[in-house]
Amino acid sequence: MQAYYNEFDPFAAKWLMNLVKANKIMSGIVDHRSILDLEPGSLVPAMQMFGVIRAHFFAGIGGWDLALQLAGWPEDAEVWTGSPPCQPFSDIGKRKGKDDERHLLPKWLDLVREAKPYCIFGEQVEAAIRYGWLDDLYDAMEAEGYACWAVVLPACSVGAPHIRHRLFFACFRMGDISSTGLERHSGYEDKIRDALKSGSTPKASSQLDRRLADSDSHINQADSRRGCGKAPSKARDDIGGGGVANGRDGLSNSIVSQWGSPDWLGCRDQKLRPVQSGTFPVADGVPGRVGRIRAYGNAIVPQVAAIFIRQTMKFLTSEEG
């Protein structure tokens, strides 16, 4: 069993290869071709020949594979993921919508129609909803015999100090749907149910899993020339600084402590805002800094995706599902 990762950005593709080599994500093939160059009639048979069980399109830096790990998704259960480009629909972009050449959902759906994977998870910016993006997805997937559902979740739901609303969606092939719910299909529901009952899903540490950003380099995180440093004690207390849970919004110590000792960026409005440790300096002096910023900016928050996946698993394996 292995995974297939498709990511055309050279920096992110190299990052993926390093993560595979370091066993941080499932071992597999990193394909750096554009999705526009992928032909369903040749790609899908090749994936089947090489025993690909997971396929990640628009893979970024591997956030979806990590999310599957955190949620306890069985390694031998077939799943595809995809986060099609958000630029056509983002509020800070040109907002050309489906007229933008970067609107790649139709191309991805061509691959889905050919392979008909058992399960699909994905993500898009919330703003895409008003462009009819989600309607198009539902229409296409339901026409292929899939059940679909979606929800908008923010990054702050797992303790991150920013909102970052994202649309998460799931599609399951309904080959054996009945009035009582999703019937067993190729044994995958049994595997999911066993994983949930065994309690074998990975537990988050006091520092939320940051394996995707791990680096062997040691960066000076107190570069005062860039306006970064530690925040005043009051600001740290506001987000549960020092690893002491303050109970705000019901966040547990294990979540709040992720941002207990962050770096702080001085902004133009004279306010300090927290950023995750290890991302400084963001102005100059770090080889490949542009690639890093692009990779971070386009990546999903795996911990949020993991919550969505796990709740989906519970729904599929419930008696009432």
C-alpha positions, 0 to 999 in steps of 0.5 A, a space after each residue: 500500500 502506498 499513497 500518490 501525491 500530486 503537487 506541481 509547485 516545485 518547492 512544495 513537491 520537494 517538501 513532500 518528498 522530504 516528508 515521505 523520506 522521513 516517514 512523516 506521511 504515508 510512503 508513496 509517489 510524488 508527482 510534480 506534474 500539473 493536474 492539467 497534464 494528467 490523463 484519467 485513462 492512463 493515470 488511474 490504471 497506473 495507480 491501481 497497478 502500483 497499489 495506490 490506496 490514498 491519492 492526494 491532489 493539490 497535495 501542498 505539504 501533505 496536510 490531508 495525509 497527516 489529518 487522516 493519521 490524526 483522525 485514525 483513518 485505516 491505512 488500508 481504506 481507500 480515500 482521495 483528497 483534494 483542495 482545488 486552488 482557492 485563488 479564483 474565489 478568494 476575497 483577496 484575489 481578482 474574484 474571477 470565479 469560474 472564469 479563472 484559469 485556475 478553477 481546476 475542479 472540473 479537471 479533478 472531477 474527470 479523474 474522480 469519474 474515471 477512478 470512482 474512489 470509495 471516499 473523497 475529502 476536500 477543502 475550499 475557501 468559504 467564499 467559493 460557496 457564493 460562486 456556486 462552487 459547492 453546487 457544482 461539486 454536489 451536482 457532479 458527485 451525486 450524478 456519479 452515485 455519491 452522497 455529499 455533505 459539507 461544513 465550514 470550520 475555522 482554524 480557531 476551533 483548534 486553538 489557532 489565533 486566526 479565524 481562517 474559515 474553510 469549507 470542508 466536504 466529504 463524498 462517499 460512494 453510495 453503491 449499497 445505500 439503503 433506508 437504514 444507512 450506508 451498507 458495508 462496502 468492500 469492508 471499509 466501514 468495518 475497518 473504520 468502526 474497528 478503528 473507532 472502537 479500539 481507541 487506537 487513534 493517535 492522541 494529540 500531544 500538549 503541542 499540537 502535531 507540527 510535523 509538517 513544519 519540522 526543520 533541522 535548521 535553527 532560526 533566530 526567532 527574536 529578530 527585533 529588526 523585523 518587529 518580532 519578539 515575545 508579547 507582553 504578559 497580558 497578551 500571552 494571558 489572553 491566549 493562555 500563555 505559558 501553557 496555563 489553560 484559562 478556559 476561554 471558549 472551552 479550550 483545553 490546555 493541550 490546545 491553548 498551549 500550542 500558542 503559549 510562547 509564539 513569535 509576535 509580528 509587529 503590524 502596521 496598526 502598531 499591534 502585535 499579533 502571534 505567529 507560529 514559532 519557526 516561521 521567522 524571519 519572514 522578510 529576508 535571510 532564509 533560503 526559500 522563504 517565498 516557497 515556505 510562505 506560499 506553502 504555509 499559506 496554501 496548506 490546510 490546518 490538519 487538526 481541523 480536517 482531522 475533526 471533520 474526518 473523525 466526525 464523518 467516520 462516526 456518522 458512517 459507522 453509527 447505527 442511525 447513519 
